[in-house]
Amino acid sequence: MATFKPFKAVRPVPEKAAQIASLPYDVMDSDEARVEVAKHPLSFIHVEKPEVDLPEGTDLYDPKVYAKAKENLYKYISDGHMIQDDKPMFYIYRQTMDGRSQYGLVGLSSVDEYMDGTIKKHELTRADKEADRIRHVDTCDAHPSPVFFTYRHQDTIDTVVENVCKSTKAIYDFVSDDGIGHSLWLMDDPKDIKAIEEAFAGLRYLYVADGHHRTASAAKVGLLRREQYPNFTGEEEFNFFMTVIFPDNQLKIFDYNRVVKDLKGNTVAEFFAKVSEKWNVEEIPTGAAFNPSKLHQMSMYIDGKWYFISPKAGTWNEQDVVENLDVSILQKNLLHPILGIEDPRTDKRIDFVGGIRGLGELVKRVDSGREKVAFAMYPTSMDELIGIADAGEIMPPKSTWFEPKLRSGLFIHLLK
C-alpha cells in the first residue's frame, strides 16, 4: 500500500513560471549556473545552486551557501513571484519532448515508506552527496525540488488525469530554451483527489526513477526532524517529501554511454585480440547506422571506426537480473579485465555521456584525443529497472538516463 498525499504547494504566479523554472542542481556546474542566471535573472538556480550569488571560488559546502539558498527561496515569496495555494491538492505536470508527452502527478510520499521498502530504489547513494542535500533541505526548511518516481501504470489513474486535463485549463504552459514543453494543471476537486489517493493505496510499491540522493536526503531530514520533535504525530509536513510520479509506460530511458581515456598499455591490435576472446566484433561500414539496435548489442568507436560488439554465449549469467544488464556485461567482460576499470563509480579513467548528447559526442571526444575508446549502449528498459528494484538489487552506476529532466521551481513543499 503506497501513500500519496495532496499538499499546498508554493509555486510561481503564472506569468513568472517560465522565467523561474530551471534545470535541477545536478546537471550543471557553477560556471554554467552563472551563465543561466545571467540569461534568466529569475531562474530558480538561485536556490538550486546559490553559489551564483556568492564570490567565485566560495566552497560549495560553506554554510553561507545553504543560508543563501534559504534567503533566495523566501525572497521569491516575499517579492510576490511565488504564492502558496490555500488548500491541499494534487498537480498534473506534463512534459513534452520530440512530440512525446508524459503526465506526472505531483504530491507527497511517505518517509516511513522509503524506510520500509514500499518505495524501492535501484541505485546506491554517496554519503557526501546525501550530506549536501540534507543540509540544503534542512536549512531551507523546504523541499525546493521534487524527486522523480514511477509506478506500474493504472488505467484508473490515467482516466482521472485525462479528465482533469480535458476539463480544465493548464495554469502553466510554456516551452523552455531546450525545446521541452511544460504544462501544469491543478487537481483540486475532492472526488478526483480521493480517487487518486485510493488508486495509489492499491499499489504495492513505488519506484525511484531518478533522484536517489534527493530521495534519501529528504527522508533523512524527516528522521532528523522527528528527533527534534519527539512528540510528533506522523502528520507533520516533515514526515513526507515532494515527488512527481509518472506511469512506467510513458517514460523513456536513454542510453548512458562510456568513454575511456586509454587502453591500459595495450596497442590497438592487442586490445582487439583480447576483446575478441569474449566478444563478437563486426566492423561497421562507413556511412552505415552504428546505433545499437537490440539488447546485448553495443557499438564501439576506436581509431576513427565504429564496430558492433556482442558478448559470446556463456560469458555472463542470463538468469541474474543485474548481470544480464548490458552495462554489467560490458563491465565484467571488457572494462574490468581488459581496461582495468575496477570501480566505475570512482575510476577517473572512465567517463559517462548521456544519450541525449548523441553518439556524435563520443566521436568528438575520441577523435580529439581526449579519450581512446567509446562504447555506445542499448538503453536499459523500464522493465529491467523495475525488475531489479523488485528483486532488491542495485544497478551498476550510470545505467539509466531519463529525459526530459524535471524542472525545479514549479512547485515547492514547505516543511512547516
ZIMO-V736103 format. One record per run of one state. SS is the DSSP state (a for helix, b for strand, c for the rest). FROM is the first residue (numbers start at 1). LEN is the number of residues. Records with the same first field share a line. If there is no record, write none. Layout:
SS=FROM-LEN ; FROM-LEN
This chain:
c=1-4 ; 6-1 ; 8-2 ; 13-1 ; 21-1 ; 23-2 ; 28-2 ; 40-5 ; 49-1 ; 54-9 ; 79-3 ; 85-4 ; 98-2 ; 117-2 ; 121-6 ; 141-1 ; 144-3 ; 152-3 ; 168-4 ; 176-5 ; 188-2 ; 202-4 ; 211-1 ; 229-8 ; 251-2 ; 255-1 ; 261-7 ; 284-14 ; 303-2 ; 312-14 ; 336-14 ; 358-2 ; 368-5 ; 377-5 ; 391-10 ; 403-5 ; 409-3 ; 415-2
b=5-1 ; 7-1 ; 10-3 ; 22-1 ; 82-3 ; 89-9 ; 100-11 ; 119-2 ; 142-2 ; 147-5 ; 172-4 ; 181-7 ; 206-5 ; 240-8 ; 253-2 ; 256-5 ; 279-5 ; 298-5 ; 305-7 ; 350-5 ; 373-4 ; 401-2 ; 408-1 ; 412-3
a=14-7 ; 25-3 ; 30-10 ; 45-4 ; 50-4 ; 63-16 ; 111-6 ; 127-14 ; 155-13 ; 190-12 ; 212-17 ; 237-3 ; 248-3 ; 268-11 ; 326-10 ; 355-3 ; 360-8 ; 382-9
